[in-house]
Amino acid sequence: MENFRKVRTSEEESPLPFPDLPPDVVEMKVKEGSKIRNLMNFAMAQMELKGSRQIVFSGCGRAVTKTITCVEIMKRKLGGLHQVTKVRYKTLLEVWENQDPLPGGPAQNLTVHKNVPSICILLSRDPLDPNQTGYQPP
């Protein structure tokens, strides 16, 4: 792998694992490089100023811990939020390019499919079904 360099990474889009969500629900996609302060400022504004009833935080790979941190901060600041947590795997596609291709030959690319852990957490001011797996009361 020392002769290859990563060209791009893309993740397969998948729907949120929560049925019956309103179409205008706020989804916070947490990335590895996201700043918690920026995420929380936007999320708190949505819940307090705009009056959103539900918000979804999602992250995969190394962003899972940052996603959980954001949820815990929000639960502490707002209080009384119902929570449903879903854990699953997402497939990332990485494309690697050969830096030393054979003379006169085409550039060789290598595509790698990686399964990484992913988490989706729904926070709601309204009561949720307590029989749902992953439910946590306020």
DSSP file (Angstrom, degrees, kcal/mol; ACC not computed):
  #  RESIDUE AA STRUCTURE BP1 BP2  ACC     N-H-->O    O-->H-N    N-H-->O    O-->H-N    TCO  KAPPA ALPHA  PHI   PSI    X-CA   Y-CA   Z-CA
    1    1 A M    >         0   0    0      0, 0.0     3,-1.6     0, 0.0     0, 0.0   0.000 360.0 360.0 360.0  -7.7    0.0    0.0    0.0
    2    2 A E  T 3   +     0   0    0      1,-0.3     0, 0.0     3,-0.0     0, 0.0   0.737 360.0  54.0 -67.9 -19.8    3.0    2.3    0.2
    3    3 A N  T 3  S+     0   0    0     97,-0.0    96,-3.9    96,-0.0    97,-0.5   0.387 100.5  77.5 -91.9   3.4    2.7    3.0   -3.6
    4    4 A F  E <   -A   98   0A   0     -3,-1.6     2,-0.4    94,-0.2    94,-0.2  -0.831  58.7-164.4-113.8 150.8   -0.9    4.0   -3.3
    5    5 A R  E     -A   97   0A   0     92,-2.0    92,-2.8    -2,-0.3     2,-0.4  -0.987  31.4-106.7-131.1 146.8   -2.5    7.2   -2.2
    6    6 A K  E     -A   96   0A   0     -2,-0.4    90,-0.3    90,-0.2     3,-0.1  -0.560  32.3-179.5 -74.8 125.5   -6.1    7.8   -1.2
    7    7 A V  E     -     0   0A   0     88,-3.3     2,-0.3    -2,-0.4    89,-0.2   0.882  61.6 -17.1 -91.4 -47.4   -8.0    9.8   -3.9
    8    8 A R  E     -A   95   0A   0     87,-1.2    87,-2.6     2,-0.0     2,-0.4  -0.994  48.3-149.3-158.0 159.0  -11.5   10.0   -2.4
    9    9 A T  E     +A   94   0A   0     -2,-0.3     2,-0.3    85,-0.2    85,-0.2  -0.999  19.4 175.2-130.6 133.6  -13.8    8.6    0.2
   10   10 A S  E     -A   93   0A   0     83,-2.3    83,-3.5    -2,-0.4     2,-0.4  -0.988  18.0-143.0-137.9 149.4  -17.6    8.4   -0.1
   11   11 A E  E     -A   92   0A   0     -2,-0.3     2,-0.3    81,-0.2    81,-0.2  -0.878  25.7-111.0-113.1 146.1  -20.3    6.9    2.0
   12   12 A E        -     0   0    0     79,-1.9     2,-0.3    -2,-0.4    79,-0.2  -0.554  35.0-121.1 -73.2 132.2  -23.4    5.2    0.8
   13   13 A E        +     0   0    0     -2,-0.3    -1,-0.1    77,-0.1     0, 0.0  -0.553  36.2 178.1 -74.4 135.0  -26.5    7.2    1.6
   14   14 A S        -     0   0    0     -2,-0.3    76,-0.0    76,-0.0     0, 0.0  -0.990  30.3-105.9-137.1 147.3  -29.0    5.4    3.7
   15   15 A P        -     0   0    0      0, 0.0     0, 0.0     0, 0.0     0, 0.0  -0.249  47.0 -88.3 -69.0 159.0  -32.3    6.5    5.1
   16   16 A L        -     0   0    0      1,-0.1     5,-0.1     2,-0.1    42,-0.0  -0.417  33.5-128.1 -65.5 142.4  -32.7    7.3    8.8
   17   17 A P  S    S+     0   0    0      0, 0.0    -1,-0.1     0, 0.0   103,-0.0   0.222  80.8  96.5 -81.3  18.4  -33.6    4.2   10.9
   18   18 A F    >   -     0   0    0     68,-0.0     3,-0.6    66,-0.0    -2,-0.1  -0.927  64.7-147.2-111.7 118.8  -36.6    5.9   12.5
   19   19 A P  T 3  S+     0   0    0      0, 0.0     0, 0.0     0, 0.0     0, 0.0  -0.422  76.5  25.6 -76.6 158.5  -40.0    5.4   11.0
   20   20 A D  T 3  S+     0   0    0      1,-0.2     0, 0.0    -2,-0.1     0, 0.0   0.780  77.2 156.8  63.5  32.5  -42.7    8.1   11.1
   21   21 A L    <   -     0   0    0     -3,-0.6    -1,-0.2    -5,-0.1    -5,-0.0  -0.675  48.3-109.5 -83.2 142.3  -40.4   11.1   11.3
   22   22 A P    >   -     0   0    0      0, 0.0     3,-1.5     0, 0.0    -1,-0.1  -0.393  26.2-119.1 -66.2 152.0  -41.8   14.4   10.1
   23   23 A P  T 3  S+     0   0    0      0, 0.0    -2,-0.0     0, 0.0    -3,-0.0   0.746 110.5  55.6 -66.6 -22.0  -40.2   15.6    6.8
   24   24 A D  T 3  S+     0   0    0      2,-0.1     2,-0.0     0, 0.0    28,-0.0   0.207  75.4 137.3 -96.4  17.1  -38.9   18.8    8.4
   25   25 A V    <   -     0   0    0     -3,-1.5     2,-0.5     1,-0.1    30,-0.1  -0.354  58.7-116.6 -64.4 142.2  -36.9   17.0   11.2
   26   26 A V  E     -b   55   0A   0     28,-0.9    30,-2.8    17,-0.1     2,-0.5  -0.681  28.1-162.5 -83.0 126.6  -33.5   18.5   11.8
   27   27 A E  E     -b   56   0A   0     -2,-0.5     2,-0.8    28,-0.2    30,-0.2  -0.953   4.1-159.9-113.6 121.4  -30.6   16.1   11.0
   28   28 A M  E     -b   57   0A   0     28,-3.8    30,-2.7    -2,-0.5     2,-0.9  -0.877   5.6-160.4 -99.5 108.0  -27.2   16.9   12.4
   29   29 A K  E     -b   58   0A   0     -2,-0.8     2,-0.4    28,-0.2    30,-0.2  -0.802  11.7-154.9 -91.9 106.1  -24.6   14.9   10.5
   30   30 A V  E     -b   59   0A   0     28,-3.2    30,-0.5    -2,-0.9     2,-0.2  -0.681  10.8-167.2 -86.2 128.2  -21.5   14.9   12.7
   31   31 A K    >   -     0   0    0     -2,-0.4     3,-1.2    28,-0.1    30,-0.0  -0.684  35.6-105.6-109.5 166.4  -18.2   14.5   11.0
   32   32 A E  T 3  S+     0   0    0      1,-0.3    -1,-0.1    -2,-0.2    -2,-0.0   0.854 121.0  42.6 -59.2 -36.8  -14.8   13.7   12.4
   33   33 A G  T 3  S+     0   0    0      2,-0.1    -1,-0.3    -3,-0.0     2,-0.0   0.389  86.1 123.2 -94.0   3.9  -13.6   17.3   11.9
   34   34 A S    <   -     0   0    0     -3,-1.2     2,-0.5     1,-0.1     3,-0.1  -0.350  62.3-125.6 -65.9 144.2  -16.8   19.0   13.1
   35   35 A K     >  -     0   0    0      1,-0.1     4,-2.2    -2,-0.0     5,-0.2  -0.811   8.3-144.2 -91.3 128.1  -16.4   21.4   16.0
   36   36 A I  H  > S+     0   0    0     -2,-0.5     4,-2.9     1,-0.2     5,-0.2   0.883  99.4  57.4 -59.5 -40.0  -18.7   20.5   18.9
   37   37 A R  H  > S+     0   0    0      1,-0.2     4,-2.2     2,-0.2    -1,-0.2   0.915 108.9  45.1 -58.4 -44.9  -19.3   24.2   19.7
   38   38 A N  H  > S+     0   0    0      2,-0.2     4,-2.0     1,-0.2    -1,-0.2   0.914 113.8  49.3 -66.7 -42.8  -20.6   24.9   16.1
   39   39 A L  H  X S+     0   0    0     -4,-2.2     4,-2.7     1,-0.2    -2,-0.2   0.928 113.4  46.5 -60.5 -45.7  -22.8   21.8   16.2
   40   40 A M  H  X S+     0   0    0     -4,-2.9     4,-2.8     1,-0.2     5,-0.3   0.871 108.4  54.8 -69.7 -37.2  -24.3   22.7   19.5
   41   41 A N  H  X S+     0   0    0     -4,-2.2     4,-1.7    -5,-0.2    -1,-0.2   0.935 114.1  41.3 -60.2 -45.4  -24.9   26.3   18.6
   42   42 A F  H  X S+     0   0    0     -4,-2.0     4,-2.0     2,-0.2    -2,-0.2   0.935 116.7  47.7 -67.5 -46.2  -26.9   25.3   15.6
   43   43 A A  H  X S+     0   0    0     -4,-2.7     4,-2.1     1,-0.2     5,-0.2   0.904 112.4  48.6 -64.3 -42.0  -28.8   22.4   17.3
   44   44 A M  H  X>S+     0   0    0     -4,-2.8     4,-2.9     1,-0.2     5,-0.5   0.887 109.9  52.6 -66.3 -37.7  -29.7   24.5   20.3
   45   45 A A  I  X>S+     0   0    0     -4,-1.7     5,-1.9    -5,-0.3     4,-1.2   0.897 109.8  49.3 -63.4 -39.3  -31.0   27.3   18.1
   46   46 A Q  I  <5S+     0   0    0     -4,-2.0     6,-2.3     3,-0.2    -2,-0.2   0.913 117.2  40.0 -65.6 -42.2  -33.2   24.8   16.2
   47   47 A M  I  <5S+     0   0    0     -4,-2.1    -2,-0.2     4,-0.2    -1,-0.2   0.877 128.5  28.2 -77.3 -37.9  -34.6   23.4   19.4
   48   48 A E  I  <5S+     0   0    0     -4,-2.9    -3,-0.2    -5,-0.2    -2,-0.2   0.929 129.7  29.7 -91.9 -50.9  -35.1   26.6   21.4
   49   49 A L  I  <<S+     0   0    0     -4,-1.2    -3,-0.2    -5,-0.5    -4,-0.1   0.919 128.2  36.5 -80.7 -44.3  -35.6   29.4   18.9
   50   50 A K  S   <S-     0   0    0     -5,-1.9    -1,-0.2     2,-0.0    -3,-0.2   0.606 102.3-128.6 -86.6 -11.4  -37.3   27.6   16.0
   51   51 A G        +     0   0    0     -6,-0.3    -4,-0.2     1,-0.2    -3,-0.1   0.781  37.9 177.2  74.1  27.5  -39.3   25.3   18.3
   52   52 A S        -     0   0    0     -6,-2.3    -1,-0.2     1,-0.1     3,-0.1  -0.386  21.0-157.2 -62.9 142.4  -38.3   22.0   16.7
   53   53 A R  S    S+     0   0    0      1,-0.2    72,-2.7    71,-0.1    73,-0.5   0.726  73.2  29.2 -92.2 -25.6  -39.8   19.1   18.6
   54   54 A Q  E     - C   0 124A   0     70,-0.2   -28,-0.9    71,-0.1     2,-0.3  -0.967  58.3-177.5-138.1 151.1  -37.3   16.5   17.3
   55   55 A I  E     -bC  26 123A   0     68,-2.3    68,-3.0    -2,-0.3     2,-0.5  -0.991  13.1-149.5-146.3 144.1  -33.7   16.4   16.2
   56   56 A V  E     -bC  27 122A   0    -30,-2.8   -28,-3.8    -2,-0.3     2,-0.5  -0.965   5.3-164.0-119.2 128.7  -31.5   13.5   14.9
   57   57 A F  E     +bC  28 121A   0     64,-2.7    64,-3.1    -2,-0.5     2,-0.4  -0.931  15.6 176.2-106.2 133.1  -27.7   13.3   15.4
   58   58 A S  E     +bC  29 120A   0    -30,-2.7   -28,-3.2    -2,-0.5     2,-0.3  -0.997   7.0 156.0-139.1 145.3  -25.9   10.8   13.2
   59   59 A G  E     -bC  30 119A   0     60,-2.0    60,-2.8    -2,-0.4     2,-0.3  -0.981  17.7-156.0-160.1 155.6  -22.2   10.0   12.8
   60   60 A C  E >   - C   0 118A   0    -30,-0.5     3,-1.6    -2,-0.3    58,-0.2  -0.949  56.9  -4.2-137.0 158.6  -20.0    7.1   11.6
   61   61 A G  G >  S-     0   0    0     56,-3.0     3,-1.4    -2,-0.3     4,-0.3  -0.429 132.2  -1.9  67.0-129.4  -16.5    5.9   12.2
   62   62 A R  G 3  S+     0   0    0      1,-0.3     4,-0.4    -2,-0.2    -1,-0.3   0.517 127.1  69.5 -75.3  -3.4  -14.4    8.2   14.4
   63   63 A A  G <> S+     0   0    0     -3,-1.6     4,-2.1     1,-0.2    -1,-0.3   0.476  73.3  89.1 -90.0  -2.8  -17.3   10.7   14.7
   64   64 A V  H <> S+     0   0    0     -3,-1.4     4,-2.1     1,-0.2     5,-0.2   0.924  88.2  46.8 -61.7 -45.3  -19.4    8.3   16.8
   65   65 A T  H  > S+     0   0    0     -4,-0.3     4,-2.1    -3,-0.2    -1,-0.2   0.879 111.8  50.9 -66.8 -36.3  -17.9    9.5   20.1
   66   66 A K  H  > S+     0   0    0     -4,-0.4     4,-2.1     2,-0.2    -1,-0.2   0.868 108.6  53.2 -67.3 -35.8  -18.4   13.2   19.1
   67   67 A T  H  X S+     0   0    0     -4,-2.1     4,-2.0     2,-0.2    -2,-0.2   0.930 109.8  47.0 -62.9 -46.2  -22.0   12.4   18.2
   68   68 A I  H  X S+     0   0    0     -4,-2.1     4,-2.4     1,-0.2    -2,-0.2   0.892 109.9  54.1 -64.1 -39.8  -22.7   10.9   21.6
   69   69 A T  H  X S+     0   0    0     -4,-2.1     4,-2.2     1,-0.2    -1,-0.2   0.920 107.8  49.8 -60.3 -44.7  -21.0   13.9   23.3
   70   70 A C  H  X S+     0   0    0     -4,-2.1     4,-2.3     1,-0.2    -1,-0.2   0.910 111.1  49.5 -60.7 -43.1  -23.3   16.3   21.4
   71   71 A V  H  X S+     0   0    0     -4,-2.0     4,-2.6     1,-0.2    -2,-0.2   0.921 110.6  49.2 -63.7 -44.2  -26.4   14.4   22.5
   72   72 A E  H  X S+     0   0    0     -4,-2.4     4,-2.0     2,-0.2    -1,-0.2   0.884 110.8  50.4 -65.0 -38.0  -25.3   14.3   26.1
   73   73 A I  H  X S+     0   0    0     -4,-2.2     4,-2.4     2,-0.2    -1,-0.2   0.930 112.0  47.7 -63.1 -45.0  -24.7   18.0   26.1
   74   74 A M  H  X>S+     0   0    0     -4,-2.3     4,-2.7     1,-0.2     5,-0.5   0.902 110.5  51.2 -64.6 -41.2  -28.1   18.7   24.6
   75   75 A K  H  X5S+     0   0    0     -4,-2.6     4,-1.6     1,-0.2    -1,-0.2   0.888 112.4  47.2 -63.1 -38.5  -29.9   16.4   27.1
   76   76 A R  H  <5S+     0   0    0     -4,-2.0    -2,-0.2    -5,-0.2    -1,-0.2   0.901 115.8  43.9 -70.0 -40.5  -28.1   18.2   30.0
   77   77 A K  H  <5S+     0   0    0     -4,-2.4    -2,-0.2    -5,-0.2    -1,-0.2   0.908 127.0  27.2 -73.1 -41.8  -28.9   21.7   28.7
   78   78 A L  H  <5S-     0   0    0     -4,-2.7    -3,-0.2    -5,-0.2    -2,-0.2   0.886  90.2-164.9 -90.5 -42.3  -32.6   21.1   27.7
   79   79 A G     << +     0   0    0     -4,-1.6    -3,-0.1    -5,-0.5    -2,-0.0   0.301  59.5  60.6  70.7 153.5  -33.7   18.3   30.0
   80   80 A G        +     0   0    0     58,-0.4     2,-0.4     1,-0.2    -1,-0.1   0.702  69.5 147.3  69.9  21.9  -36.8   16.2   29.6
   81   81 A L        -     0   0    0     -6,-0.2     2,-0.3    57,-0.2    -1,-0.2  -0.758  42.1-140.0 -94.7 134.3  -35.8   14.8   26.2
   82   82 A H  E     - D   0 124A   0     42,-3.1    42,-2.4    -2,-0.4     2,-0.4  -0.647  23.6-156.4 -84.4 148.3  -36.8   11.3   25.1
   83   83 A Q  E     -ED 136 123A   0     53,-2.2    53,-3.0    -2,-0.3     2,-0.4  -0.983  19.9-175.0-134.6 139.0  -34.0    9.4   23.3
   84   84 A V  E     -ED 135 122A   0     38,-1.9    38,-2.8    -2,-0.4     2,-0.4  -0.995  14.6-162.9-129.2 126.8  -33.9    6.5   20.8
   85   85 A T  E     - D   0 121A   0     49,-1.8     2,-0.4    -2,-0.4    36,-0.2  -0.921   6.5-173.8-114.4 132.0  -30.5    5.1   19.8
   86   86 A K  E     - D   0 120A   0     34,-2.8    34,-2.5    -2,-0.4     2,-0.4  -0.992   4.6-165.1-124.6 128.9  -29.8    3.0   16.7
   87   87 A V  E     + D   0 119A   0     -2,-0.4     2,-0.3    32,-0.2    32,-0.2  -0.931  24.8 140.9-113.0 136.5  -26.4    1.4   16.0
   88   88 A R  E     - D   0 118A   0     30,-2.5    30,-3.0    -2,-0.4     2,-0.4  -0.861  45.6 -94.7-154.1-174.5  -25.6    0.0   12.6
   89   89 A Y  E     - D   0 117A   0     -2,-0.3     2,-0.3    28,-0.2    26,-0.1  -0.922  26.8-160.4-115.5 143.6  -22.8   -0.3   10.0
   90   90 A K  E     - D   0 116A   0     26,-2.7    26,-2.7    -2,-0.4     2,-0.6  -0.890  18.3-126.3-116.3 152.4  -22.3    1.9    7.0
   91   91 A T  E     - D   0 115A   0     -2,-0.3   -79,-1.9    24,-0.2     2,-0.4  -0.883  21.4-163.9-101.3 122.1  -20.2    1.1    3.9
   92   92 A L  E     -AD  11 114A   0     22,-3.4    22,-2.9    -2,-0.6     2,-0.6  -0.854   8.4-147.7-100.7 139.6  -17.5    3.5    3.0
   93   93 A L  E     -AD  10 113A   0    -83,-3.5   -83,-2.3    -2,-0.4     2,-0.5  -0.940  14.7-171.1-108.1 119.7  -16.0    3.4   -0.5
   94   94 A E  E     -AD   9 112A   0     18,-2.9    18,-3.1    -2,-0.6     2,-0.5  -0.935   8.0-156.7-111.3 131.8  -12.3    4.4   -0.7
   95   95 A V  E     -AD   8 111A   0    -87,-2.6   -88,-3.3    -2,-0.5   -87,-1.2  -0.939  10.6-169.0-109.4 123.5  -10.6    4.9   -4.0
   96   96 A W  E     -AD   6 110A   0     14,-3.4    14,-3.0    -2,-0.5     2,-0.4  -0.904   7.8-149.5-112.8 139.6   -6.8    4.5   -4.0
   97   97 A E  E     -AD   5 109A   0    -92,-2.8   -92,-2.0    -2,-0.4     2,-0.4  -0.903  19.0-119.9-113.2 136.4   -4.5    5.5   -6.9
   98   98 A N  E     -A    4   0A   0     10,-2.5   -94,-0.2    -2,-0.4    10,-0.1  -0.588  18.3-163.9 -73.6 126.1   -1.2    3.8   -7.8
   99   99 A Q  S    S+     0   0    0    -96,-3.9    -1,-0.2    -2,-0.4   -95,-0.1   0.718  85.0  45.9 -84.4 -21.1    1.6    6.4   -7.7
  100  100 A D  S    S+     0   0    0    -97,-0.5    -1,-0.2     3,-0.0   -97,-0.0  -0.610  79.0 179.1-119.7  69.9    4.1    4.2   -9.6
  101  101 A P        -     0   0    0      0, 0.0     6,-0.1     0, 0.0     3,-0.1  -0.292  40.8 -90.1 -69.0 158.2    2.1    2.8  -12.6
  102  102 A L    >   -     0   0    0      4,-0.3     3,-2.0     1,-0.1     2,-0.1  -0.414  54.1 -93.7 -64.6 141.1    3.8    0.6  -15.1
  103  103 A P  T 3  S+     0   0    0      0, 0.0    -1,-0.1     0, 0.0    -3,-0.0  -0.343 109.9   7.0 -59.6 131.7    5.3    2.5  -18.0
  104  104 A G  T 3  S+     0   0    0      1,-0.3    -2,-0.1    -3,-0.1     0, 0.0   0.370 109.5 110.4  79.7  -6.3    2.9    2.8  -20.9
  105  105 A G  S <  S-     0   0    0     -3,-2.0    -1,-0.3     1,-0.1     3,-0.1  -0.539  75.7 -93.2 -98.3 166.3    0.1    1.2  -18.9
  106  106 A P        -     0   0    0      0, 0.0    -4,-0.3     0, 0.0     2,-0.2  -0.375  49.4 -91.8 -73.6 156.3   -3.1    2.7  -17.6
  107  107 A A        -     0   0    0     -6,-0.1     2,-0.5    -2,-0.1    -8,-0.1  -0.494  43.6-133.8 -66.7 133.6   -3.2    4.2  -14.0
  108  108 A Q        -     0   0    0     -2,-0.2   -10,-2.5   -10,-0.1     2,-0.4  -0.797  20.3-166.9 -97.6 128.4   -4.4    1.5  -11.7
  109  109 A N  E     - D   0  97A   0     -2,-0.5     2,-0.4   -12,-0.2   -12,-0.2  -0.865   6.1-154.9-111.1 148.5   -7.1    2.3   -9.1
  110  110 A L  E     - D   0  96A   0    -14,-3.0   -14,-3.4    -2,-0.4     2,-0.5  -0.989   4.9-156.6-123.5 128.0   -8.0    0.2   -6.2
  111  111 A T  E     - D   0  95A   0     -2,-0.4     2,-0.5   -16,-0.2   -16,-0.2  -0.919   9.2-167.2-108.9 127.7  -11.5    0.4   -4.6
  112  112 A V  E     - D   0  94A   0    -18,-3.1   -18,-2.9    -2,-0.5     2,-0.6  -0.947  10.7-151.8-117.4 130.8  -11.9   -0.6   -1.0
  113  113 A H  E     - D   0  93A   0     -2,-0.5     2,-0.4   -20,-0.2   -20,-0.2  -0.904  18.9-171.9 -99.7 118.4  -15.2   -1.2    0.7
  114  114 A K  E     - D   0  92A   0    -22,-2.9   -22,-3.4    -2,-0.6     2,-0.6  -0.934  16.8-147.6-114.3 133.3  -15.0   -0.6    4.5
  115  115 A N  E     + D   0  91A   0     -2,-0.4   -24,-0.2   -24,-0.2    -2,-0.0  -0.889  25.8 179.0 -95.5 119.7  -17.7   -1.3    7.0
  116  116 A V  E     - D   0  90A   0    -26,-2.7   -26,-2.7    -2,-0.6     2,-0.0  -0.912  32.7-101.4-121.4 148.5  -17.6    1.2    9.8
  117  117 A P  E     - D   0  89A   0      0, 0.0   -56,-3.0     0, 0.0     2,-0.3  -0.367  40.1-170.3 -67.2 147.9  -19.8    1.6   12.9
  118  118 A S  E     -CD  60  88A   0    -30,-3.0   -30,-2.5   -58,-0.2     2,-0.4  -0.981   8.2-159.7-139.8 148.5  -22.5    4.2   12.7
  119  119 A I  E     -CD  59  87A   0    -60,-2.8   -60,-2.0    -2,-0.3     2,-0.4  -0.990   5.3-171.2-133.3 141.2  -24.9    5.7   15.2
  120  120 A C  E     -CD  58  86A   0    -34,-2.5   -34,-2.8    -2,-0.4     2,-0.5  -0.998   8.7-171.3-129.1 127.4  -28.2    7.6   14.9
  121  121 A I  E     -CD  57  85A   0    -64,-3.1   -64,-2.7    -2,-0.4     2,-0.5  -0.977   7.6-157.9-125.9 123.4  -29.8    9.2   17.9
  122  122 A L  E     -CD  56  84A   0    -38,-2.8   -38,-1.9    -2,-0.5     2,-0.4  -0.874   7.1-167.9 -99.5 124.4  -33.3   10.7   18.0
  123  123 A L  E     +CD  55  83A   0    -68,-3.0   -68,-2.3    -2,-0.5     2,-0.4  -0.946  11.9 179.7-110.8 134.3  -34.0   13.3   20.6
  124  124 A S  E     -CD  54  82A   0    -42,-2.4   -42,-3.1    -2,-0.4   -70,-0.2  -0.994  35.6-156.5-139.4 139.6  -37.6   14.3   21.1
  125  125 A R  S    S+     0   0    0    -72,-2.7   -71,-0.1    -2,-0.4    -1,-0.1   0.772  86.5  73.3 -77.1 -28.1  -39.6   16.6   23.4
  126  126 A D  S    S-     0   0    0    -73,-0.5   -44,-0.2     1,-0.1    -2,-0.1  -0.576 101.2 -93.9 -85.3 149.0  -42.6   14.5   22.7
  127  127 A P        -     0   0    0      0, 0.0     2,-0.2     0, 0.0    -1,-0.1  -0.337  42.5-155.6 -61.5 142.2  -43.0   11.1   24.3
  128  128 A L        -     0   0    0     -4,-0.1   -45,-0.1   -45,-0.1    -4,-0.0  -0.670  36.0 -74.0-112.3 169.9  -41.8    8.2   22.2
  129  129 A D    >   -     0   0    0     -2,-0.2     3,-1.4     1,-0.2     6,-0.1  -0.519  37.7-157.2 -66.6 114.5  -42.7    4.5   22.2
  130  130 A P  T 3  S+     0   0    0      0, 0.0     5,-0.2     0, 0.0    -1,-0.2   0.649  88.7  64.6 -70.6 -12.7  -41.0    3.0   25.3
  131  131 A N  T 3  S+     0   0    0      2,-0.1     2,-0.1     3,-0.1    -2,-0.1   0.543  77.8 108.9 -85.9  -6.2  -41.1   -0.5   23.7
  132  132 A Q  S X  S-     0   0    0     -3,-1.4     3,-1.4     1,-0.1     2,-0.2  -0.436  81.4-107.6 -67.9 140.8  -38.8    0.5   20.9
  133  133 A T  T 3  S+     0   0    0      1,-0.2    -1,-0.1    -2,-0.1    -2,-0.1  -0.527 105.7  26.3 -69.6 136.6  -35.3   -0.9   21.1
  134  134 A G  T 3  S+     0   0    0      1,-0.3   -49,-1.8    -2,-0.2    -1,-0.2   0.521  86.4 149.1  90.1   7.2  -32.8    1.7   22.2
  135  135 A Y  E <   -E   84   0A   0     -3,-1.4    -1,-0.3   -51,-0.2   -51,-0.2  -0.542  22.8-176.5 -78.4 138.4  -35.3    3.9   24.0
  136  136 A Q  E     -E   83   0A   0    -53,-3.0   -53,-2.2    -2,-0.2    -1,-0.0  -0.987  18.4-137.8-131.9 124.3  -34.2    5.9   27.0
  137  137 A P              0   0    0      0, 0.0   -56,-0.1     0, 0.0   -55,-0.1  -0.311 360.0 360.0 -73.9 164.3  -36.7    8.0   29.1
  138  138 A P              0   0    0      0, 0.0   -58,-0.4     0, 0.0   -57,-0.2   0.507 360.0 360.0 -63.9 360.0  -35.8   11.5   30.2
